[in-house]
Amino acid sequence: MTGDENVKLAIFDIDGTLTNTNRVDDGCFVRALSEAHAITGINTDWATYPHTTDSGITLQIFQERFGRDPEAHELAKFKSCFLNLLNERYNSNPSSFTEIAGASVALTRLKREYDWAVAIATGCWRESALLKLRAAKIDIDGIPTAFAEDGLSREEILLAAVSQSLEQYQLSSFGKIVSIGDGLWDVRTARRLGFAFLGIGSGHA
């Protein structure tokens, strides 16, 4: 990677951007809350949460239902249940874990460009994100990646991805940073951070 400050960074989201997994992710997340902690009837309009990340949503739901943050063992139980449900869904219906058309090609193409660097920043838990990428056969080997474990807010997660990218590509700054996502929260996050934004859309509006 060149040391030219004009190198640009493209940061990709996962669900709805690289993988067509919004529906299966939502379903397993809600079911895991019910099975692990008997939490039902939650608000699934994720855009209304202060932090649209697995960590932020889980924290708010626990605060609303129990008046406190989740304890470490409760969080571990929920994450384990969530991951098991995703695995079960993949084993029973692999077609629920496809790539967004052109995602792999876009990643491969950008990785070959001398003036572009690539990173991934997702509000998903690490293990669930990696499962979905593997299931969709998207290779992210060598790409800096930040997850819900890296921050409560999407801003924190994107900044973690930028920090990892600067270190990996041995640069002091990027000439431009482009966030690529599919949700309203992605647009808002990019605006707050002063990043350019490229929206991914498919299906019904």
N, CA and C of each residue as an Amber inpcrd file, in Angstrom:
protein
   615
   0.8420000  -1.1980000   0.0000000   0.0000000   0.0000000   0.0000000
   0.8730000   1.2420000   0.0000000   0.5660000   2.1790000  -0.8520000
   1.3270000   3.4140000  -0.9420000   1.1180000   4.2940000   0.2850000
   2.0510000   5.1720000   0.5490000   1.9140000   6.1050000   1.6560000
   1.2400000   7.3930000   1.2430000   0.7760000   7.4680000   0.0070000
   0.1210000   8.6590000  -0.5160000  -1.1180000   8.9960000   0.3060000
  -1.2200000  10.2520000   0.7490000  -2.3660000  10.6430000   1.5740000
  -3.6620000  10.6680000   0.7870000  -3.5920000  10.5000000  -0.5260000
  -4.8040000  10.4790000  -1.3380000  -5.4460000   9.0960000  -1.4050000
  -4.8680000   8.1360000  -0.7170000  -5.5080000   6.8190000  -0.6370000
  -6.8560000   6.9770000   0.0530000  -7.8770000   6.3530000  -0.5190000
  -9.2380000   6.4480000   0.0090000  -9.6010000   5.1380000   0.7160000
 -10.4820000   5.2520000   1.7070000 -10.9210000   4.0810000   2.4580000
 -12.4070000   3.8400000   2.2320000 -12.7480000   2.6190000   1.8160000
 -14.1490000   2.2000000   1.6840000 -14.4880000   1.2810000   2.8550000
 -15.4840000   1.6740000   3.6600000 -15.8880000   0.8780000   4.8170000
 -17.2650000   0.2660000   4.5510000 -17.3250000  -1.0480000   4.5180000
 -18.5640000  -1.7560000   4.2190000 -19.2700000  -2.2380000   5.4810000
 -20.5920000  -2.0820000   5.5040000 -21.4540000  -2.7300000   6.4840000
 -21.6050000  -4.1890000   6.0390000 -22.2730000  -5.0160000   6.8170000
 -22.4720000  -6.4230000   6.4250000 -23.9290000  -6.7090000   6.0530000
 -24.8390000  -6.7720000   7.0440000 -26.2330000  -7.1120000   6.7600000
 -26.8540000  -6.1040000   5.7980000 -27.3640000  -6.6020000   4.6720000
 -28.0180000  -5.7350000   3.7060000 -27.0530000  -5.0200000   2.7800000
 -25.7620000  -5.1650000   3.0380000 -24.7470000  -4.5010000   2.2140000
 -23.8370000  -5.5190000   1.5380000 -23.2760000  -6.4270000   2.3270000
 -22.4920000  -7.5300000   1.7710000 -23.3000000  -8.8200000   1.7370000
 -24.1290000  -9.0260000   2.7600000 -24.9360000 -10.2550000   2.8320000
 -26.4200000  -9.9230000   2.9040000 -27.2180000 -10.7460000   2.2590000
 -28.6730000 -10.5420000   2.2440000 -29.2780000 -11.2530000   3.4570000
 -28.9420000 -10.7350000   4.6500000 -29.2730000 -11.4560000   5.8850000
 -30.0450000 -10.6180000   6.9010000 -30.5860000  -9.4980000   6.4980000
 -31.3250000  -8.6720000   7.4570000 -32.4740000  -9.4500000   8.1030000
 -33.2260000 -10.1680000   7.2950000 -34.4160000 -10.8590000   7.8150000
 -34.0480000 -11.9910000   8.7630000 -33.0880000 -12.8260000   8.3640000
 -32.7170000 -13.9530000   9.2240000 -32.0350000 -13.4600000  10.4890000
 -31.2550000 -12.3880000  10.3910000 -30.5950000 -11.8320000  11.5660000
 -31.6220000 -11.2970000  12.5620000 -32.5890000 -10.5340000  12.0690000
 -33.6250000  -9.9820000  12.9430000 -34.4050000 -11.0950000  13.6440000
 -34.8030000 -12.1060000  12.8680000 -35.6040000 -13.1860000  13.4280000
 -34.8710000 -13.9530000  14.5200000 -33.5990000 -14.2510000  14.2740000
 -32.8240000 -15.0030000  15.2630000 -32.5000000 -14.1580000  16.4900000
 -32.2980000 -12.8560000  16.2880000 -32.0060000 -11.9530000  17.4040000
 -33.1990000 -11.8950000  18.3580000 -34.3820000 -11.7050000  17.8010000
 -35.5960000 -11.6180000  18.6090000 -35.8780000 -12.9450000  19.3140000
 -35.7070000 -14.0370000  18.5980000 -35.9660000 -15.3510000  19.1860000
 -34.9600000 -15.6600000  20.2960000 -33.7130000 -15.2480000  20.1190000
 -32.6910000 -15.4980000  21.1360000 -33.0050000 -14.7550000  22.4310000
 -33.5130000 -13.5440000  22.3310000 -33.9200000 -12.8030000  23.5260000
 -35.0150000 -13.5500000  24.2800000 -35.9440000 -14.1310000  23.5230000
 -37.0390000 -14.8760000  24.1350000 -36.5510000 -16.1630000  24.7870000
 -35.7180000 -16.9090000  24.0650000 -35.2760000 -18.2100000  24.5750000
 -34.2610000 -18.0720000  25.7070000 -33.3820000 -17.0800000  25.6140000
 -32.3220000 -16.9390000  26.6140000 -32.7970000 -16.2180000  27.8730000
 -33.7090000 -15.2290000  27.6890000 -34.0780000 -14.3940000  28.8350000
 -35.5690000 -14.1020000  28.9480000 -36.4040000 -14.8500000  28.1910000
 -37.8590000 -14.6940000  28.2540000 -38.2910000 -13.2510000  27.9800000
 -37.5430000 -12.5640000  27.1090000 -37.8880000 -11.1960000  26.7220000
 -38.6600000 -11.2530000  25.4100000 -39.9040000 -10.7940000  25.4330000
 -40.7390000 -10.8210000  24.2280000 -41.3550000  -9.4450000  24.0040000
 -41.9740000  -9.2920000  22.8300000 -42.6860000  -8.0660000  22.5200000
 -41.8050000  -6.8380000  22.4110000 -40.5800000  -7.0150000  21.9290000
 -39.6800000  -5.8610000  21.8340000 -39.9690000  -5.0270000  20.5870000
 -39.5380000  -3.8050000  20.6060000 -39.6290000  -2.9180000  19.4490000
 -38.5640000  -3.3130000  18.4410000 -38.9790000  -3.7360000  17.2480000
 -38.0220000  -4.1590000  16.2280000 -37.7760000  -3.0870000  15.1670000
 -38.2070000  -1.8730000  15.4440000 -37.8480000  -0.7470000  14.5740000
 -36.4850000  -0.2480000  15.0470000 -35.4310000  -0.8900000  14.5590000
 -34.0830000  -0.6440000  15.0750000 -33.6460000   0.8050000  14.9200000
 -34.2180000   1.5030000  13.9580000 -33.8280000   2.9040000  13.7270000
 -34.2110000   3.8070000  14.8910000 -35.1290000   3.3450000  15.7600000
 -35.5670000   4.1800000  16.8870000 -34.6560000   4.0250000  18.1130000
 -33.7290000   3.0900000  18.0560000 -32.8130000   2.8910000  19.1820000
 -31.6710000   3.9130000  19.1120000 -31.2030000   4.4030000  20.2520000
 -30.0910000   5.3610000  20.2510000 -28.8580000   4.8190000  19.5360000
 -28.6020000   3.5200000  19.7130000 -27.4510000   2.8880000  19.0730000
 -27.9180000   1.6280000  18.3590000 -27.9180000   1.6670000  17.0240000
 -28.4070000   0.5330000  16.2520000 -27.2640000  -0.4530000  16.0380000
 -26.8960000  -1.1080000  17.1140000 -25.8720000  -2.1470000  17.1120000
 -26.3640000  -3.2690000  18.0160000 -25.8190000  -4.4690000  17.8440000
 -26.2270000  -5.5660000  18.7210000 -25.9710000  -5.2160000  20.1830000
 -24.8360000  -4.5700000  20.4450000 -24.4990000  -4.1940000  21.8200000
 -25.4360000  -3.1140000  22.3410000 -25.7050000  -2.0990000  21.5210000
 -26.5580000  -0.9960000  21.9520000 -28.0060000  -1.3940000  22.1390000
 -28.5200000  -2.2150000  21.2250000 -29.9120000  -2.6610000  21.3120000
 -30.1100000  -3.5580000  22.5370000 -29.1720000  -4.4840000  22.7470000
 -29.2630000  -5.3820000  23.8950000 -29.2260000  -4.5990000  25.2030000
 -28.3410000  -3.6250000  25.2830000 -28.2280000  -2.8010000  26.4820000
 -29.5350000  -2.0620000  26.7660000 -30.1190000  -1.4460000  25.7380000
 -31.3500000  -0.6900000  25.9540000 -32.5020000  -1.5950000  26.3680000
 -32.6010000  -2.7640000  25.7390000 -33.6920000  -3.6840000  26.0790000
 -33.5760000  -4.1320000  27.5340000 -32.3870000  -4.4470000  27.9940000
 -32.1980000  -4.8480000  29.3950000 -32.5180000  -3.6930000  30.3390000
 -32.1220000  -2.4970000  29.9640000 -32.4070000  -1.3410000  30.8230000
 -33.9020000  -1.0920000  30.9160000 -34.6250000  -1.2590000  29.8040000
 -36.0670000  -1.0400000  29.7990000 -36.8120000  -2.1350000  30.5540000
 -36.3770000  -3.3810000  30.4020000 -37.0880000  -4.5040000  31.0120000
 -36.7010000  -4.7570000  32.4660000 -35.4220000  -4.5590000  32.7770000
 -34.9350000  -4.9230000  34.1100000 -34.3440000  -3.7510000  34.8820000
 -34.2600000  -2.5950000  34.2520000 -33.7250000  -1.4240000  34.9190000
 -32.2340000  -1.4920000  35.1970000 -31.5220000  -2.2800000  34.3970000
 -30.0770000  -2.4300000  34.6130000 -29.4060000  -2.9400000  33.3430000
 -28.0570000  -2.8840000  33.3320000 -27.2950000  -3.4400000  32.2250000
 -27.2570000  -4.9640000  32.3430000 -27.0840000  -5.6580000  31.2250000
 -26.9550000  -7.1190000  31.3150000 -25.6430000  -7.4930000  31.9850000
 -25.6770000  -8.5370000  32.8050000 -24.4510000  -9.0410000  33.4050000
 -23.6930000  -9.8760000  32.3710000 -22.4150000 -10.0640000  32.6230000
 -21.5620000 -10.7450000  31.6440000 -22.1010000 -12.1230000  31.2690000
 -22.5670000 -12.8840000  32.2690000 -23.0590000 -14.2320000  31.9680000
 -24.3750000 -14.1850000  31.1930000 -25.1750000 -13.1520000  31.4160000
 -26.4300000 -13.0090000  30.6710000 -26.1480000 -12.6550000  29.2170000
 -25.1880000 -11.7990000  29.0140000 -24.8090000 -11.4190000  27.6570000
 -24.2250000 -12.6150000  26.9120000 -23.3890000 -13.3830000  27.5950000
 -22.7880000 -14.5640000  26.9820000 -23.8610000 -15.5880000  26.6070000
 -24.8520000 -15.7630000  27.4680000 -25.9300000 -16.7110000  27.1920000
 -26.7390000 -16.2820000  25.9780000 -27.0420000 -14.9810000  25.8980000
 -27.8050000 -14.4680000  24.7600000 -27.0230000 -14.6350000  23.4630000
 -25.7490000 -14.2600000  23.4690000 -24.9290000 -14.3470000  22.2620000
 -24.7820000 -15.7910000  21.7980000 -24.6200000 -16.7120000  22.7460000
 -24.5040000 -18.1270000  22.4050000 -25.7930000 -18.6470000  21.7800000
 -26.9260000 -18.2650000  22.3600000 -28.2250000 -18.6780000  21.8250000
 -28.4400000 -18.1050000  20.4280000 -28.1010000 -16.8530000  20.2570000
 -28.2390000 -16.1730000  18.9630000 -27.4090000 -16.8890000  17.9000000
 -26.1720000 -17.2070000  18.2380000 -25.2850000 -17.8650000  17.2900000
 -25.7940000 -19.2610000  16.9440000 -26.2850000 -19.9790000  17.9440000
 -26.8300000 -21.3200000  17.6850000 -28.0320000 -21.2540000  16.7510000
 -28.8760000 -20.2560000  16.9450000 -30.0530000 -20.1170000  16.0780000
 -29.6530000 -19.7840000  14.6430000 -28.6490000 -18.9440000  14.4820000
 -28.1620000 -18.6310000  13.1340000 -27.6000000 -19.8890000  12.4680000
 -26.8390000 -20.6710000  13.2290000 -26.2920000 -21.9130000  12.6860000
 -27.3960000 -22.8800000  12.2820000 -28.4050000 -23.0120000  13.1400000
 -29.5300000 -23.8980000  12.8410000 -30.2430000 -23.4450000  11.5670000
 -30.4310000 -22.1310000  11.4480000 -31.1190000 -21.6000000  10.2640000
 -30.3020000 -21.8440000   9.0060000 -28.9820000 -21.6740000   9.1280000
 -28.1370000 -21.9130000   7.9560000 -28.1850000 -23.3840000   7.5450000
 -28.1170000 -24.2790000   8.5250000 -28.1290000 -25.7100000   8.2230000
 -29.4480000 -26.1480000   7.6040000 -30.5330000 -25.4970000   8.0010000
 -31.8440000 -25.8840000   7.4750000 -32.2120000 -25.1380000   6.1930000
 -31.6320000 -23.9320000   6.0260000 -31.9920000 -23.1320000   4.8620000
 -30.8290000 -22.2310000   4.4440000 -29.8190000 -22.8030000   3.7850000
 -28.6410000 -22.0280000   3.3890000 -28.9700000 -20.8320000   2.4920000
 -30.0920000 -20.9140000   1.7800000 -30.4510000 -19.8210000   0.8740000
 -30.7980000 -18.5300000   1.6170000 -30.9190000 -18.6170000   2.9500000
 -31.1760000 -17.4130000   3.7490000 -29.9110000 -16.5940000   3.9610000
 -28.7720000 -17.1200000   3.4980000 -27.4810000 -16.4800000   3.7350000
 -26.7460000 -16.2730000   2.4100000 -27.3200000 -15.4740000   1.5480000
 -26.6870000 -15.2050000   0.2580000 -25.9810000 -13.8550000   0.2870000
 -25.1050000 -13.6600000  -0.6550000 -24.4440000 -12.3650000  -0.7540000
 -25.3350000 -11.3800000  -1.5030000 -25.1810000 -10.1130000  -1.2060000
 -25.8070000  -9.0860000  -2.0290000 -25.1120000  -9.1140000  -3.3790000
 -25.8750000  -9.1070000  -4.4500000 -25.3050000  -9.2370000  -5.7900000
 -24.1420000  -8.2670000  -6.0020000 -23.0000000  -8.8190000  -6.3710000
 -21.8360000  -8.0030000  -6.6810000 -20.9380000  -7.6800000  -5.5080000
 -21.3060000  -8.1400000  -4.3040000 -20.5360000  -7.7860000  -3.1100000
 -19.1020000  -8.3020000  -3.1770000 -18.9380000  -9.5780000  -3.4800000
 -17.5950000 -10.1580000  -3.5430000 -16.7600000  -9.5110000  -4.6310000
 -17.3870000  -9.2540000  -5.7470000 -16.6760000  -8.6160000  -6.8610000
 -16.1960000  -7.2280000  -6.4670000 -17.0630000  -6.4790000  -5.7830000
 -16.6950000  -5.1220000  -5.3590000 -15.5170000  -5.1440000  -4.3890000
 -15.5600000  -6.0650000  -3.4210000 -14.4630000  -6.1670000  -2.4580000
 -13.1570000  -6.5290000  -3.1560000 -13.2220000  -7.5240000  -4.0200000
 -12.0190000  -7.9730000  -4.7300000 -11.4520000  -6.8630000  -5.6080000
 -12.3220000  -6.1710000  -6.2990000 -11.8810000  -5.0910000  -7.1900000
 -11.2010000  -3.9730000  -6.4080000 -11.8200000  -3.5460000  -5.3040000
 -11.2500000  -2.4480000  -4.5260000  -9.9200000  -2.8410000  -3.8800000
  -9.8000000  -4.0930000  -3.4560000  -8.5520000  -4.5570000  -2.8490000
  -7.3930000  -4.4950000  -3.8450000  -7.6920000  -4.5450000  -5.1300000
  -6.6510000  -4.5140000  -6.1590000  -6.2640000  -3.0960000  -6.5650000
  -7.0980000  -2.1270000  -6.1990000  -6.8290000  -0.7420000  -6.5840000
  -5.7490000  -0.1480000  -5.6890000  -4.7410000   0.4560000  -6.2900000
  -3.6140000   0.9770000  -5.5090000  -4.0160000   2.1680000  -4.6420000
  -5.0570000   2.8950000  -5.0410000  -5.4340000   4.0940000  -4.2920000
  -6.6850000   3.9010000  -3.4290000  -7.0480000   2.6420000  -3.1910000
  -8.1770000   2.3510000  -2.3030000  -7.7560000   1.3530000  -1.2320000
  -8.2550000   1.5440000  -0.0300000  -8.1380000   0.5800000   1.0590000
  -9.5500000   0.1520000   1.4320000  -9.6980000  -1.0320000   1.9790000
 -11.0170000  -1.5870000   2.2950000 -11.0850000  -2.0090000   3.7540000
 -12.2160000  -1.7430000   4.3860000 -12.4570000  -2.1780000   5.7630000
 -13.9220000  -2.5710000   5.9050000 -14.2400000  -3.2380000   7.0050000
 -15.6170000  -3.6020000   7.3190000 -15.9350000  -3.1120000   8.7220000
 -17.1070000  -2.5160000   8.8750000 -17.5730000  -2.0630000  10.1910000
 -19.0340000  -2.4540000  10.3190000 -19.3420000  -3.2710000  11.3000000
 -20.7040000  -3.7680000  11.4590000 -21.1800000  -3.6390000  12.9000000
 -22.4650000  -3.4290000  13.0520000 -23.0510000  -3.3890000  14.3840000
 -23.3360000  -4.7700000  14.9390000 -22.9530000  -5.8290000  14.2040000
 -23.1870000  -7.2090000  14.6420000 -22.0940000  -7.6770000  15.6030000
 -22.4520000  -8.6620000  16.4220000 -21.4380000  -9.3400000  17.2100000
 -20.4530000 -10.0300000  16.2760000 -19.2100000 -10.1430000  16.7160000
 -18.1440000 -10.7000000  15.8740000 -18.4870000 -12.0850000  15.3090000
 -18.8510000 -13.0150000  16.1840000 -19.0620000 -14.3900000  15.7300000
 -20.2490000 -14.5090000  14.7830000 -21.3110000 -13.7540000  15.0380000
 -22.4710000 -13.8240000  14.1380000 -22.1270000 -13.2040000  12.7860000
 -21.3480000 -12.1310000  12.7960000 -20.9430000 -11.4910000  11.5460000
 -20.0830000 -12.4270000  10.7070000 -19.1180000 -13.0670000  11.3390000
 -18.2330000 -13.9750000  10.6090000 -18.9990000 -15.1790000  10.0790000
 -19.9680000 -15.6670000  10.8510000 -20.7950000 -16.7800000  10.3830000
 -21.5260000 -16.4070000   9.1010000 -22.1270000 -15.2290000   9.0830000
 -22.9010000 -14.8050000   7.9120000 -22.0080000 -14.5940000   6.6940000
 -20.8300000 -14.0570000   6.9080000 -19.9020000 -13.8600000   5.7970000
 -19.4370000 -15.2000000   5.2330000 -19.1200000 -16.1410000   6.1200000
 -18.7100000 -17.4720000   5.6530000 -19.8460000 -18.1520000   4.8990000
 -21.0460000 -18.0500000   5.4510000 -22.1990000 -18.6930000   4.8180000
 -22.4670000 -18.1210000   3.4300000 -22.2290000 -16.8280000   3.2710000
 -22.4470000 -16.1710000   1.9780000 -21.2330000 -16.2970000   1.0650000
 -20.1990000 -16.9880000   1.5640000 -18.9730000 -17.2360000   0.7970000
 -18.2800000 -15.9250000   0.3940000 -18.2230000 -15.0020000   1.3470000
 -17.5270000 -13.7370000   1.1230000 -16.2110000 -13.7730000   1.8910000
 -15.1150000 -13.6800000   1.1750000 -13.7810000 -13.7690000   1.7570000
 -13.3330000 -12.3940000   2.2400000 -13.0840000 -12.2600000   3.5410000
 -12.6150000 -10.9740000   4.0780000 -11.2080000 -11.1000000   4.6480000
 -10.4830000 -12.1230000   4.2130000  -9.1260000 -12.3410000   4.7020000
  -8.2630000 -11.0980000   4.4450000  -7.6080000 -10.6210000   5.4920000
  -6.7300000  -9.4680000   5.3550000  -7.4100000  -8.1200000   5.4120000
  -8.7390000  -8.1040000   5.5930000  -9.4750000  -6.8320000   5.6360000
  -9.7100000  -6.4240000   7.0900000  -9.3250000  -5.2210000   7.4880000
  -9.6070000  -4.7510000   8.8590000 -11.1090000  -4.7640000   9.1100000
 -11.5130000  -5.2770000  10.2680000 -12.9390000  -5.4350000  10.5560000
 -13.2420000  -5.0830000  12.0030000 -14.2780000  -4.2580000  12.2000000
 -14.7110000  -3.8580000  13.5440000 -16.1410000  -4.3360000  13.7680000
 -16.4300000  -4.7430000  15.0200000 -17.6990000  -5.3650000  15.3610000
 -18.3640000  -4.6610000  16.5470000 -19.5140000  -5.1930000  16.9770000
 -20.2420000  -4.6060000  18.1100000 -19.4230000  -4.6420000  19.3890000
 -18.4840000  -5.5810000  19.4860000 -17.6110000  -5.6340000  20.6540000
 -16.6700000  -4.4290000  20.7210000 -16.5040000  -3.7260000  19.6020000
 -15.5730000  -2.5920000  19.5380000 -16.2130000  -1.2630000  19.9220000
 -17.5160000  -1.2640000  20.2070000 -18.1590000  -0.0180000  20.5920000
 -19.6570000  -0.1740000  20.7230000 -20.2440000   0.7040000  21.5090000
 -21.6930000   0.6890000  21.6850000 -22.3920000   1.3500000  20.5010000
 -21.7790000   2.3990000  19.9750000 -22.3770000   3.1550000  18.8800000
 -21.7310000   2.8060000  17.5480000 -22.4350000   3.0910000  16.4890000
 -21.8670000   2.8560000  15.1650000 -20.6900000   3.7990000  14.9030000
 -20.7500000   4.9790000  15.4670000 -19.6170000   5.8950000  15.3110000
 -18.3420000   5.2800000  15.8640000 -18.4340000   4.7000000  17.0610000
 -17.2670000   4.0720000  17.6810000 -16.7560000   2.9150000  16.8350000
 -17.6690000   2.1410000  16.2810000 -17.2840000   0.9710000  15.4900000
 -16.6100000   1.4000000  14.1880000 -17.1570000   2.3980000  13.5100000
 -16.5270000   2.8790000  12.2830000 -15.1510000   3.4820000  12.5610000
 -15.0400000   4.2230000  13.6480000 -13.7460000   4.8110000  13.9900000
 -12.7310000   3.7230000  14.3480000 -13.1960000   2.6270000  14.9520000
 -12.3050000   1.5040000  15.2340000 -11.8020000   0.8920000  13.9250000
 -12.6820000   0.8070000  12.9320000 -12.2870000   0.2760000  11.6280000
 -11.2710000   1.1960000  10.9530000 -11.4700000   2.5040000  11.0820000
 -10.5210000   3.4590000  10.5110000  -9.1590000   3.3170000  11.1790000
  -9.1640000   3.2170000  12.5080000  -7.9200000   3.0820000  13.2530000
  -7.1650000   1.8120000  12.8480000  -7.8960000   0.6970000  12.7410000
  -7.2730000  -0.5620000  12.3080000  -6.7040000  -0.4330000  10.9050000
  -7.4330000   0.2640000  10.0340000  -7.0130000   0.4140000   8.6450000
  -5.7450000   1.2530000   8.5320000  -5.6760000   2.3410000   9.2850000
  -4.4760000   3.1840000   9.2630000  -3.2570000   2.3790000   9.6820000
  -3.4450000   1.5410000  10.7020000  -2.3280000   0.7210000  11.1800000
  -1.9490000  -0.3430000  10.1590000  -2.9550000  -1.0330000   9.6220000
  -2.6640000  -2.1270000   8.6980000  -2.0550000  -1.6300000   7.3890000
  -2.5930000  -0.5160000   6.8720000  -2.0990000  -0.0020000   5.5990000
  -0.9260000   0.9630000   5.7720000  -0.5130000   1.1570000   7.0360000
   0.6470000   1.9790000   7.3660000   0.5310000   3.3960000   6.7970000
  -0.5790000   4.0220000   7.1330000  -0.8450000   5.3890000   6.7110000
  -1.1290000   6.2580000   7.9270000  -0.9570000   7.5510000   7.7750000
  -1.2730000   8.4830000   8.8610000  -2.6610000   9.0720000   8.6980000
  -3.2090000   9.0010000   7.4690000  -4.5520000   9.5130000   7.2010000
  -5.0300000   8.9940000   5.8570000  -6.3370000   9.1640000   5.6200000
  -6.9140000   8.8280000   4.3230000  -7.3930000  10.0990000   3.6390000
  -7.2260000  10.1490000   2.3300000  -7.6800000  11.3190000   1.6060000
  -9.1880000  11.4660000   1.6170000  -9.8900000  10.3280000   1.6930000
 -11.3520000  10.3280000   1.7340000 -11.8090000   9.0210000   2.3560000
 -12.8850000   9.0850000   3.1220000 -13.4700000   7.8750000   3.7020000
 -14.9180000   7.7700000   3.2360000 -15.2640000   6.6230000   2.6650000
 -16.6160000   6.3720000   2.1700000 -17.2400000   5.2330000   2.9570000
 -18.3650000   5.4960000   3.6000000 -19.1160000   4.4730000   4.3210000
 -20.1740000   3.9060000   3.3800000 -20.2580000   2.5840000   3.3090000
 -21.1940000   1.9170000   2.4060000 -22.1570000   1.0800000   3.2320000
 -23.4430000   1.4130000   3.1900000 -24.4210000   0.7220000   4.0150000
 -25.8150000   0.7870000   3.4370000 -26.7730000   0.1970000   4.1670000
 -28.1450000   0.1110000   3.6460000 -29.1890000   0.6830000   4.5900000
 -28.8020000   1.1010000   5.8120000 -29.7910000   1.5560000   6.7850000
 -29.7540000   3.0510000   7.0300000 -30.8670000   3.5700000   7.5620000
 -30.9140000   4.9880000   7.9250000 -29.8160000   5.3180000   8.9250000
 -29.5450000   4.3770000   9.8330000 -28.5040000   4.5850000  10.8310000
 -27.1290000   4.7120000  10.1820000 -26.9420000   4.0420000   9.0440000
 -25.6650000   4.1630000   8.3320000 -25.4940000   5.5680000   7.7570000
 -26.5830000   6.0960000   7.2210000 -26.5500000   7.4620000   6.6810000
 -26.2460000   8.4580000   7.7920000 -26.9530000   8.3270000   8.9070000
 -26.7840000   9.2540000  10.0260000 -25.3680000   9.1970000  10.5910000
 -24.8310000   7.9740000  10.7020000 -23.4880000   7.8130000  11.2510000
 -22.4510000   8.4690000  10.3510000 -22.5700000   8.2370000   9.0540000
 -21.6280000   8.8400000   8.1170000 -21.6870000  10.3650000   8.1830000
 -22.8990000  10.8920000   8.3020000 -23.0530000  12.3440000   8.3780000
 -22.3900000  12.8960000   9.6400000 -22.5940000  12.2250000  10.7630000
 -22.0080000  12.6970000  12.0180000 -20.4770000  12.6680000  11.9830000
 -19.9360000  11.6810000  11.2920000 -18.4790000  11.5480000  11.2410000
 -17.8500000  12.3410000  10.1010000 -18.6760000  12.8920000   9.2220000
 -18.1540000  13.6400000   8.0960000 -17.6220000  12.7570000   6.9840000
 -18.1130000  11.4970000   6.9120000 -17.7030000  10.5740000   5.8640000
 -18.6560000  10.6960000   4.6750000 -18.1540000  10.4180000   3.4870000
 -19.0320000  10.2780000   2.3270000 -19.8400000   8.9970000   2.5190000
 -21.0000000   8.9220000   1.8640000 -21.8560000   7.7460000   2.0410000
 -22.3610000   7.2260000   0.7070000 -22.3400000   5.8990000   0.5650000
 -22.8960000   5.2300000  -0.6030000 -23.9560000   4.2580000  -0.1140000
 -25.2000000   4.4560000  -0.5490000 -26.3020000   3.6220000  -0.0850000
 -26.5080000   2.4050000  -0.9690000 -26.8250000   1.2720000  -0.3200000
 -27.1320000   0.0190000  -0.9980000 -28.6100000  -0.2490000  -0.8110000
 -29.3340000  -0.4600000  -1.9090000 -30.7610000  -0.7150000  -1.8080000
 -31.1780000  -1.8880000  -2.6570000 -32.1770000  -2.6410000  -2.1510000
 -32.7330000  -3.7500000  -2.9170000 -34.1100000  -4.0700000  -2.3990000
 -34.9360000  -4.7030000  -3.2240000 -36.2640000  -5.1140000  -2.7840000
 -37.1820000  -3.9160000  -2.6040000 -38.1020000  -4.0260000  -1.6350000
 -39.1080000  -2.9820000  -1.4190000 -38.5210000  -1.8060000  -0.6700000
 -39.0210000  -0.6260000  -0.9350000 -38.5480000   0.5790000  -0.2580000
 -39.0800000   0.6250000   1.1530000
